[in-house]
Amino acid sequence: MRINLFSMKEVVLTIAKVAFYLYAFLWTIKPKIANSMSDVLELFYLDFLKVDGKEIEVVRLAEDELITRCKNPCPILRLSELLSVDTKHACRKVSEPVCKFVLGKMNPNLAFERNYGWIRPFKGSCEERIYLKK
């Protein structure tokens, strides 16, 4: 029986996504409300993602928008390296839907975008934009 390596990598990414969703579900059991972008920074990055404040650069913090660049030890980056999978693919599959889920629980008016032109290992950090939907 020949196992397709691409399929095995996708299975591993799917398991990672399920595990991340489980963590997110447990984290959101106790409601956390983001009324400001400062709340988003504190709740989402520091509390949910456990990013050390020294490892996050706030590019923009406005009333309706937060842009960050993180250089924290990232399990999805590490998994991508171990599997030899492009982080653009792994983050779209594993991280992005879970991040949108958590932010939607914090405030249904929040939108999440990852800048795939500014992502590790191609850049020194990963850039994300969270903003209020119009």
N, C-alpha and C positions, 0 to 999 in steps of 0.2 A: 504494500500500500504506500503510495507516494503522497507526501503531505506538501501542499503548496505553501511555501514560506510566506508569501504575501497574505494568504488567508490566516496563517498563524499569527502574524503581526496584527492583523485586524481583530482577531479574537482577543489578544492581549490588550489592545486599545479599548475594546468594548468592555472588558472586565475593569479596566482603569476608570472608564466613564461611569460604570455602575457603582464602583466604590466611591468615587467622588460625589455622585448623586446621593448616595446613602449618607455620607458625611454632611452634605448640604441639607438634606431632609432633617437630620438630627439637629443640626445647628439652627434651623428655622422653626423648630417646634415651639421654642419660646420666641414670640414675635419681637422683631427688632425693626424699628421704624426710622427711616432716613428722611428727615425733613429739610436737610441742607446737604450741600456737597461736602462740607466738613464732616457731617454725620457719615456720609458714604465712605470717605477716606478712613475714618475711625472704625466703623463697623465692618465694611467689606474688606479693606486691605489689612488693617492691623488685627482685627478680631477674627474674621472668617478665614482669610488666606494666611494669617499668621506671619505677614511680612514685617520684618524688623524695620522700624522707622528710618534707620540709617541706610536701608537698602532701597528706599523709594524716593524718587525725585518727583516732586510736584511741579509739572511744567506749567499747568494752569489750574487755578482754583477760582472759579467765578460762581455766581449765584445759580447759574443753569448748566455749568459744565466743569468737569474735572478731567484733566489729562495727566497721566502718570507714566513714569518709566521705572520699572522694577528690575533690579539685578540680584534678587534674592535667590537662594538655592531653590530651584523649582523642580518638583518631582516629575512634571510632564516633560521638561527639558531633559532631565536625566533619563527618563524612559525612552524618549526619542533617540537619544544617543545610544542607549543599550540596544535598541531595535534597529538602528540605522534607518530611522524614519524621519522625514522632513518635519520640523517642528510646526510648520504651517499646516500640515495635514493633521498632526496629532492634536494641536491646540484647537483646530476647528472641530475635531471629532470629540475630544475629551473635555476640554476646559470651557470653551465658549458657551455651549448650551447650559452647563451647570452655573456659570457666572450669570447668565441671563436669568435663570431660574431664581437664584438667590437675590439678585437685585430687584426682580419683580416682586418678590415677597417683601422686601424692604420698602419699596415704593413702586407701584405699578406704572408710574410715569417715567421711570428710568429706562434709558436705552444704553446698550453696551456695544462698543466697537473695539476690536483689536487692530492695530496698524500692522498688517502683515509685511509692510515694507520696513518696519522697525521692530525686528524680533530676533531673539537669540537663536542660534549662535552667529547669525549674520551681523548683528549689532551687539553692543555691550549690555543692552537692556531690552526689555519688552515694553512697548508703548500701548497704552489703552486709553480710551476715551469713554467716559460715562457722562450722559447729558439728559436733561429733561426733554421728553418728547413734546412737540408743539401741539 
